[in-house]
Amino acid sequence: MTLAEFKAADPETLEGLLLALWWDARGDWDRAHEIAQEIEDARGSWVHAYLHRKEGDTGNAGYWYRRAGRRPADGSLDAEWEQIVEALLAQPSA
């Protein structure tokens, strides 16, 4: 699936972190966060970090970036969202 296809996807075809990011893109931060916090691996921590960064809670975001083994993002939220989606699409089951 390409990024463009993901953006137009039916949520019924998505699961896990991709579904979380799909909801986030549609303005449902709470639903996205609910999904992300249930996935306790590095990728889930990365999405969780992004969501708290978007929320403006940089302290909490920093914690989740550390759990993800990543430096805190400093670019735009849109760029980070796309980076995460592309990484998840490249390795959907990793």
Secondary structure, DSSP 4 states (H G I P E B T S, - for coil): --HHHHHT--GGG--HHHHHHHHHHTT-HHHHHHHHTT--SHHHHHHHHHHHHHHT-HHHHHHHHHHHT-PPP-S-HHHHHHHHHHHHHHSTT-
